[in-house]
């Protein structure tokens, strides 16, 4: 029996034969939805309630394709129209614009084609208003599950950009069975002695890593887990249409961030538009995300460094990725971040620092492999040899920040940088097979873990 079972049953019993749902029981009993759900399941198993599933209502949901349009704020036909304003040739259209945008731009009378070039047929303001109407309804759908504009709904349905989902509700009915609660306790029953508290293995390893970096002369960086897309992506020269910025990879938070000083924003914008050749937008940079890496802290730290300074920084913090979990991947995990700012530093210094760090953790066999990351060049992956399994395990990435990252932020180059895993070394040091073990709070594991 769970704590609060009597309160839940009183709430259900007060309704008599009238069915209730989980939310109303939770509110009436003053318990969380999760706690109420567990109690109701226990009551069902023990014959106090019955559960009936029914369809509450249908809701509209956007497809992945429509969600991508919403992220960038432009439908493909609008992108085609923008190119028509410049009288560009059809050959300049991107794959998506050819596949979807051209047909709809023609169908809506936005453009014509003459001598292989796009010609605008409508005023830009009118086309922009129609584009915004299709984009803005996305927010309405996410909030209410409905689309009140019938014309917009019909178009979205025709283009298969929306789909209907069925929201189901569980009716909970009281059977009339009375709950018997025994209040007495038998203090003569033998029990185990309470265990003394001890430091969690993750905290212990985190503190050891902090000591290593501090002993090497590094300063610690700190910051919040909710970050702006500007610091999380744009400041690191990650283009605004990069796949990692999609909902499938990143957790977005409602609200809008305030961008830093205008001169810094201009420098970052220039780096993007000259390097990636697209129109950089402030509204994308203002979005809030759960940080996908602690490298956002490094970007912030670089803006505080004066020309000619030599600095070494590190950070250990939680990051979030919208991905499936398995024995070696988590959606929420720790990252070990570090940068070295010095005009005379070299790639060899980076290798030496990483070797020294992992040797201090007890790993003797270390190797590096060439790799690719959007904001470092050259880039590498670090691997250490896992003796019990006789195999190499990848523990993180590193490299030298691209000039497009460090020069707009600090007017300096080179900057050594790395992002390393905290949980994977823990797996190796404790010889555990599943990275999730560290978060399950299993008493046997916590009692016996030795670092």
RAQUI-V846953 format. One record per residue. N is the residue number from 0. RES is the residue in one letter. PSI is psi in radians with two decimals (999 if undefined). NEAR is the number of other ideal C-beta (glycine too) atoms within 12 Angstrom. Layout:
n=N res=RES psi=PSI near=NEAR
n=N res=RES psi=PSI near=NEAR
//
This chain:
n=0 res=X psi=2.39 near=18
n=1 res=X psi=2.67 near=25
n=2 res=X psi=2.29 near=16
n=3 res=X psi=0.02 near=28
n=4 res=X psi=-0.72 near=29
n=5 res=X psi=-0.66 near=24
n=6 res=X psi=-0.72 near=25
n=7 res=X psi=-0.76 near=41
n=8 res=X psi=-0.59 near=36
n=9 res=X psi=-0.73 near=23
n=10 res=X psi=-0.78 near=32
n=11 res=X psi=-0.74 near=39
n=12 res=X psi=-0.56 near=27
n=13 res=X psi=-0.40 near=17
n=14 res=X psi=-0.17 near=22
n=15 res=X psi=-2.16 near=13
n=16 res=X psi=-0.07 near=16
n=17 res=X psi=2.25 near=15
n=18 res=X psi=2.68 near=22
n=19 res=X psi=2.85 near=33
n=20 res=X psi=2.99 near=29
n=21 res=X psi=-0.69 near=33
n=22 res=X psi=-0.76 near=20
n=23 res=X psi=-0.65 near=24
n=24 res=X psi=-0.74 near=38
n=25 res=X psi=-0.80 near=26
n=26 res=X psi=-0.75 near=17
n=27 res=X psi=-0.60 near=23
n=28 res=X psi=-0.20 near=32
n=29 res=X psi=0.62 near=15
n=30 res=X psi=2.81 near=27
n=31 res=X psi=2.78 near=19
n=32 res=X psi=-0.70 near=20
n=33 res=X psi=-0.79 near=14
n=34 res=X psi=-0.71 near=22
n=35 res=X psi=-0.71 near=35
n=36 res=X psi=-0.75 near=25
n=37 res=X psi=-0.73 near=22
n=38 res=X psi=-0.76 near=35
n=39 res=X psi=-0.68 near=38
n=40 res=X psi=-0.70 near=21
n=41 res=X psi=-0.74 near=23
n=42 res=X psi=-0.64 near=37
n=43 res=X psi=-0.85 near=25
n=44 res=X psi=-0.59 near=16
n=45 res=X psi=0.21 near=20
n=46 res=X psi=0.29 near=15
n=47 res=X psi=-0.48 near=29
n=48 res=X psi=2.81 near=35
n=49 res=X psi=2.66 near=23
n=50 res=X psi=2.29 near=26
n=51 res=X psi=2.23 near=16
n=52 res=X psi=2.34 near=16
n=53 res=X psi=2.75 near=16
n=54 res=X psi=2.11 near=15
n=55 res=X psi=-1.01 near=17
n=56 res=X psi=2.87 near=15
n=57 res=X psi=2.52 near=16
n=58 res=X psi=2.66 near=22
n=59 res=X psi=2.49 near=30
n=60 res=X psi=2.45 near=23
n=61 res=X psi=2.66 near=32
n=62 res=X psi=2.95 near=22
n=63 res=X psi=-0.70 near=19
n=64 res=X psi=-0.81 near=25
n=65 res=X psi=-0.66 near=32
n=66 res=X psi=-0.65 near=25
n=67 res=X psi=-0.69 near=28
n=68 res=X psi=-0.73 near=36
n=69 res=X psi=-0.66 near=33
n=70 res=X psi=-0.73 near=32
n=71 res=X psi=-0.23 near=30
n=72 res=X psi=0.25 near=26
n=73 res=X psi=2.30 near=34
n=74 res=X psi=2.71 near=39
n=75 res=X psi=-0.57 near=34
n=76 res=X psi=-0.51 near=38
n=77 res=X psi=-0.66 near=36
n=78 res=X psi=-0.69 near=38
n=79 res=X psi=-0.73 near=40
n=80 res=X psi=-0.70 near=39
n=81 res=X psi=-0.69 near=30
n=82 res=X psi=-0.51 near=32
n=83 res=X psi=-0.61 near=35
n=84 res=X psi=-0.50 near=24
n=85 res=X psi=0.06 near=19
n=86 res=X psi=0.71 near=20
n=87 res=X psi=2.70 near=23
n=88 res=X psi=2.74 near=16
n=89 res=X psi=-0.54 near=25
n=90 res=X psi=-0.38 near=14
n=91 res=X psi=-0.15 near=20
n=92 res=X psi=2.48 near=30
n=93 res=X psi=2.93 near=21
n=94 res=X psi=-0.82 near=12
n=95 res=X psi=-0.67 near=23
n=96 res=X psi=-0.66 near=30
n=97 res=X psi=-0.72 near=22
n=98 res=X psi=-0.73 near=17
n=99 res=X psi=-0.76 near=28
n=100 res=X psi=-0.75 near=34
n=101 res=X psi=-0.79 near=30
n=102 res=X psi=-0.81 near=21
n=103 res=X psi=-0.55 near=32
n=104 res=X psi=-0.66 near=36
n=105 res=X psi=-0.77 near=23
n=106 res=X psi=-0.63 near=17
n=107 res=X psi=0.00 near=29
n=108 res=X psi=0.42 near=19
n=109 res=X psi=-0.63 near=35
n=110 res=X psi=2.89 near=36
n=111 res=X psi=2.97 near=22
n=112 res=X psi=2.17 near=24
n=113 res=X psi=2.18 near=14
n=114 res=X psi=0.67 near=10
n=115 res=X psi=0.12 near=14
n=116 res=X psi=2.68 near=20
n=117 res=X psi=2.35 near=33
n=118 res=X psi=2.19 near=25
n=119 res=X psi=2.48 near=28
n=120 res=X psi=-0.19 near=22
n=121 res=X psi=2.89 near=24
n=122 res=X psi=2.52 near=14
n=123 res=X psi=-0.67 near=19
n=124 res=X psi=-0.74 near=13
n=125 res=X psi=-0.77 near=18
n=126 res=X psi=-0.69 near=31
n=127 res=X psi=-0.70 near=24
n=128 res=X psi=-0.74 near=15
n=129 res=X psi=-0.66 near=29
n=130 res=X psi=-0.82 near=34
n=131 res=X psi=-0.58 near=21
n=132 res=X psi=-0.72 near=25
n=133 res=X psi=-0.61 near=37
n=134 res=X psi=-0.75 near=31
n=135 res=X psi=-0.50 near=23
n=136 res=X psi=-0.33 near=32
n=137 res=X psi=-0.73 near=35
n=138 res=X psi=-0.69 near=20
n=139 res=X psi=-0.76 near=24
n=140 res=X psi=-0.71 near=31
n=141 res=X psi=-0.56 near=22
n=142 res=X psi=-0.76 near=15
n=143 res=X psi=-0.30 near=16
n=144 res=X psi=0.24 near=22
n=145 res=X psi=2.81 near=22
n=146 res=X psi=1.85 near=32
n=147 res=X psi=-0.42 near=16
n=148 res=X psi=1.86 near=20
n=149 res=X psi=-0.67 near=12
n=150 res=X psi=-0.76 near=15
n=151 res=X psi=-0.74 near=29
n=152 res=X psi=-0.79 near=22
n=153 res=X psi=-0.68 near=14
n=154 res=X psi=-0.80 near=24
n=155 res=X psi=-0.67 near=33
n=156 res=X psi=-0.73 near=20
n=157 res=X psi=-0.66 near=14
n=158 res=X psi=0.02 near=27
n=159 res=X psi=0.72 near=15
n=160 res=X psi=-0.12 near=32
n=161 res=X psi=2.74 near=34
n=162 res=X psi=2.66 near=21
n=163 res=X psi=2.36 near=21
n=164 res=X psi=2.55 near=17
n=165 res=X psi=2.10 near=16
n=166 res=X psi=2.10 near=19
n=167 res=X psi=2.65 near=17
n=168 res=X psi=2.50 near=19
n=169 res=X psi=2.14 near=27
n=170 res=X psi=2.31 near=26
n=171 res=X psi=2.15 near=38
n=172 res=X psi=2.38 near=26
n=173 res=X psi=2.33 near=30
n=174 res=X psi=-0.24 near=20
n=175 res=X psi=-0.17 near=16
n=176 res=X psi=2.35 near=17
n=177 res=X psi=2.50 near=15
n=178 res=X psi=2.16 near=26
n=179 res=X psi=2.11 near=12
n=180 res=X psi=2.10 near=15
n=181 res=X psi=2.10 near=9
n=182 res=X psi=-0.28 near=7
n=183 res=X psi=2.71 near=8
n=184 res=X psi=2.46 near=8
n=185 res=X psi=1.76 near=9
n=186 res=X psi=-0.06 near=7
n=187 res=X psi=-0.17 near=7
n=188 res=X psi=2.31 near=8
n=189 res=X psi=2.50 near=7
n=190 res=X psi=2.85 near=10
n=191 res=X psi=2.65 near=8
n=192 res=X psi=2.53 near=6
n=193 res=X psi=2.40 near=7
n=194 res=X psi=2.50 near=12
n=195 res=X psi=2.48 near=8
n=196 res=X psi=2.63 near=9
n=197 res=X psi=2.83 near=16
n=198 res=X psi=2.36 near=16
n=199 res=X psi=2.48 near=21
n=200 res=X psi=-0.68 near=31
n=201 res=X psi=-0.76 near=35
n=202 res=X psi=-0.67 near=21
n=203 res=X psi=-0.78 near=23
n=204 res=X psi=-0.68 near=33
n=205 res=X psi=-0.79 near=30
n=206 res=X psi=-0.62 near=19
n=207 res=X psi=-0.73 near=26
n=208 res=X psi=-0.70 near=37
n=209 res=X psi=-0.76 near=28
n=210 res=X psi=-0.68 near=19
n=211 res=X psi=-0.85 near=28
n=212 res=X psi=-0.69 near=33
n=213 res=X psi=-0.66 near=18
n=214 res=X psi=-0.37 near=15
n=215 res=X psi=0.12 near=24
n=216 res=X psi=0.29 near=18
n=217 res=X psi=2.66 near=30
n=218 res=X psi=2.57 near=25
n=219 res=X psi=2.39 near=25
n=220 res=X psi=2.52 near=31
n=221 res=X psi=2.70 near=19
n=222 res=X psi=2.95 near=27
n=223 res=X psi=2.85 near=22
n=224 res=X psi=-0.34 near=25
n=225 res=X psi=2.14 near=25
n=226 res=X psi=2.74 near=38
n=227 res=X psi=2.66 near=34
n=228 res=X psi=-0.44 near=42
n=229 res=X psi=-0.92 near=41
n=230 res=X psi=-0.57 near=40
n=231 res=X psi=-0.55 near=45
n=232 res=X psi=-1.00 near=41
n=233 res=X psi=-0.77 near=46
n=234 res=X psi=-0.35 near=43
n=235 res=X psi=0.31 near=45
n=236 res=X psi=0.57 near=36
n=237 res=X psi=2.07 near=40
n=238 res=X psi=2.70 near=29
n=239 res=X psi=-0.19 near=34
n=240 res=X psi=0.30 near=26
n=241 res=X psi=2.41 near=27
n=242 res=X psi=-0.54 near=18
n=243 res=X psi=-0.31 near=26
n=244 res=X psi=0.02 near=31
n=245 res=X psi=2.83 near=30
n=246 res=X psi=-0.45 near=26
n=247 res=X psi=-0.33 near=18
n=248 res=X psi=-0.36 near=26
n=249 res=X psi=2.46 near=31
n=250 res=X psi=2.03 near=28
n=251 res=X psi=2.60 near=32
n=252 res=X psi=2.49 near=22
n=253 res=X psi=2.61 near=14
n=254 res=X psi=3.13 near=14
n=255 res=X psi=2.40 near=19
n=256 res=X psi=2.72 near=29
n=257 res=X psi=2.24 near=15
n=258 res=X psi=2.73 near=27
n=259 res=X psi=-2.92 near=26
n=260 res=X psi=2.64 near=13
n=261 res=X psi=-0.62 near=12
n=262 res=X psi=-0.70 near=15
n=263 res=X psi=-0.77 near=27
n=264 res=X psi=-0.71 near=28
n=265 res=X psi=-0.71 near=17
n=266 res=X psi=-0.74 near=30
n=267 res=X psi=-0.75 near=43
n=268 res=X psi=-0.78 near=29
n=269 res=X psi=-0.74 near=19
n=270 res=X psi=-0.73 near=31
n=271 res=X psi=-0.83 near=34
n=272 res=X psi=-0.58 near=21
n=273 res=X psi=-0.61 near=17
n=274 res=X psi=-0.76 near=25
n=275 res=X psi=-0.22 near=22
n=276 res=X psi=1.07 near=11
n=277 res=X psi=2.94 near=21
n=278 res=X psi=1.86 near=21
n=279 res=X psi=2.44 near=33
n=280 res=X psi=2.32 near=25
n=281 res=X psi=-0.62 near=25
n=282 res=X psi=-0.53 near=22
n=283 res=X psi=-0.71 near=36
n=284 res=X psi=-0.42 near=33
n=285 res=X psi=-0.16 near=27
n=286 res=X psi=2.61 near=35
n=287 res=X psi=2.43 near=28
n=288 res=X psi=2.76 near=40
n=289 res=X psi=2.13 near=29
n=290 res=X psi=2.36 near=41
n=291 res=X psi=-0.19 near=37
n=292 res=X psi=2.74 near=44
n=293 res=X psi=0.04 near=42
n=294 res=X psi=-0.36 near=46
n=295 res=X psi=-0.59 near=44
n=296 res=X psi=-0.69 near=38
n=297 res=X psi=-0.70 near=46
n=298 res=X psi=-0.78 near=43
n=299 res=X psi=-0.73 near=31
n=300 res=X psi=-0.65 near=37
n=301 res=X psi=-0.60 near=39
n=302 res=X psi=-0.27 near=29
n=303 res=X psi=0.00 near=20
n=304 res=X psi=2.32 near=28
n=305 res=X psi=2.65 near=13
n=306 res=X psi=2.24 near=16
n=307 res=X psi=-0.16 near=13
n=308 res=X psi=2.63 near=20
n=309 res=X psi=2.04 near=21
n=310 res=X psi=2.64 near=28
n=311 res=X psi=2.17 near=33
n=312 res=X psi=2.65 near=39
n=313 res=X psi=2.83 near=38
n=314 res=X psi=2.62 near=40
n=315 res=X psi=2.07 near=37
n=316 res=X psi=2.88 near=33
n=317 res=X psi=2.49 near=32
n=318 res=X psi=2.88 near=37
n=319 res=X psi=2.30 near=28
n=320 res=X psi=2.35 near=25
n=321 res=X psi=1.32 near=23
n=322 res=X psi=2.86 near=21
n=323 res=X psi=2.58 near=13
n=324 res=X psi=2.57 near=17
n=325 res=X psi=-2.85 near=12
n=326 res=X psi=-0.29 near=16
n=327 res=X psi=0.21 near=25
n=328 res=X psi=2.48 near=20
n=329 res=X psi=2.69 near=31
n=330 res=X psi=-0.39 near=21
n=331 res=X psi=2.08 near=25
n=332 res=X psi=3.07 near=35
n=333 res=X psi=2.56 near=34
n=334 res=X psi=2.45 near=38
n=335 res=X psi=1.99 near=47
n=336 res=X psi=2.60 near=41
n=337 res=X psi=2.57 near=44
n=338 res=X psi=2.64 near=47
n=339 res=X psi=2.13 near=42
n=340 res=X psi=1.96 near=37
n=341 res=X psi=2.24 near=26
n=342 res=X psi=-0.32 near=20
n=343 res=X psi=0.07 near=14
n=344 res=X psi=2.75 near=26
n=345 res=X psi=2.96 near=17
n=346 res=X psi=-0.59 near=24
n=347 res=X psi=-0.65 near=16
n=348 res=X psi=-0.69 near=24
n=349 res=X psi=-0.81 near=33
n=350 res=X psi=-0.70 near=26
n=351 res=X psi=-0.73 near=20
n=352 res=X psi=-0.80 near=34
n=353 res=X psi=-0.69 near=39
n=354 res=X psi=-0.79 near=25
n=355 res=X psi=-0.70 near=21
n=356 res=X psi=-0.88 near=35
n=357 res=X psi=-0.53 near=35
n=358 res=X psi=-0.63 near=17
n=359 res=X psi=-0.43 near=22
n=360 res=X psi=-0.17 near=31
n=361 res=X psi=0.15 near=23
n=362 res=X psi=2.15 near=27
n=363 res=X psi=-0.67 near=14
n=364 res=X psi=1.93 near=20
n=365 res=X psi=2.41 near=33
n=366 res=X psi=2.84 near=21
n=367 res=X psi=2.49 near=30
n=368 res=X psi=2.43 near=21
n=369 res=X psi=2.53 near=18
n=370 res=X psi=-3.00 near=21
n=371 res=X psi=2.32 near=15
n=372 res=X psi=2.57 near=29
n=373 res=X psi=-0.46 near=30
n=374 res=X psi=0.16 near=41
n=375 res=X psi=2.56 near=37
n=376 res=X psi=2.02 near=26
n=377 res=X psi=2.85 near=25
n=378 res=X psi=2.70 near=27
n=379 res=X psi=2.82 near=31
n=380 res=X psi=2.52 near=28
n=381 res=X psi=2.30 near=38
n=382 res=X psi=2.50 near=30
n=383 res=X psi=2.72 near=34
n=384 res=X psi=2.20 near=21
n=385 res=X psi=1.77 near=27
n=386 res=X psi=-0.85 near=16
n=387 res=X psi=-0.60 near=14
n=388 res=X psi=-0.13 near=14
n=389 res=X psi=0.85 near=9
n=390 res=X psi=2.77 near=13
n=391 res=X psi=2.46 near=21
n=392 res=X psi=2.30 near=30
n=393 res=X psi=2.25 near=26
n=394 res=X psi=-0.05 near=37
n=395 res=X psi=3.13 near=39
n=396 res=X psi=2.76 near=33
n=397 res=X psi=3.01 near=45
n=398 res=X psi=-2.86 near=38
n=399 res=X psi=2.22 near=33
n=400 res=X psi=2.36 near=42
n=401 res=X psi=2.62 near=29
n=402 res=X psi=-0.54 near=23
n=403 res=X psi=-0.26 near=31
n=404 res=X psi=-1.00 near=42
n=405 res=X psi=-0.55 near=40
n=406 res=X psi=-0.82 near=26
n=407 res=X psi=-0.57 near=36
n=408 res=X psi=-0.71 near=42
n=409 res=X psi=0.03 near=33
n=410 res=X psi=0.78 near=22
n=411 res=X psi=2.70 near=32
n=412 res=X psi=2.41 near=25
n=413 res=X psi=2.89 near=29
n=414 res=X psi=2.06 near=45
n=415 res=X psi=2.51 near=41
n=416 res=X psi=2.60 near=49
n=417 res=X psi=2.71 near=46
n=418 res=X psi=2.01 near=42
n=419 res=X psi=2.73 near=43
n=420 res=X psi=2.52 near=38
n=421 res=X psi=-0.69 near=39
n=422 res=X psi=-0.59 near=37
n=423 res=X psi=-0.75 near=36
n=424 res=X psi=-0.60 near=41
n=425 res=X psi=-0.73 near=40
n=426 res=X psi=-0.76 near=32
n=427 res=X psi=-0.72 near=33
n=428 res=X psi=-0.55 near=30
n=429 res=X psi=-0.02 near=28
n=430 res=X psi=0.90 near=19
n=431 res=X psi=2.58 near=31
n=432 res=X psi=-0.29 near=17
n=433 res=X psi=2.14 near=22
n=434 res=X psi=-0.39 near=29
n=435 res=X psi=-0.28 near=24
n=436 res=X psi=-0.63 near=25
n=437 res=X psi=-0.28 near=36
n=438 res=X psi=0.02 near=24
n=439 res=X psi=-0.22 near=18
n=440 res=X psi=0.70 near=15
n=441 res=X psi=2.24 near=16
n=442 res=X psi=-0.71 near=13
n=443 res=X psi=-0.76 near=12
n=444 res=X psi=-0.82 near=24
n=445 res=X psi=-0.62 near=24
n=446 res=X psi=-0.67 near=16
n=447 res=X psi=-0.16 near=16
n=448 res=X psi=2.25 near=27
n=449 res=X psi=2.18 near=16
n=450 res=X psi=999 near=25
//
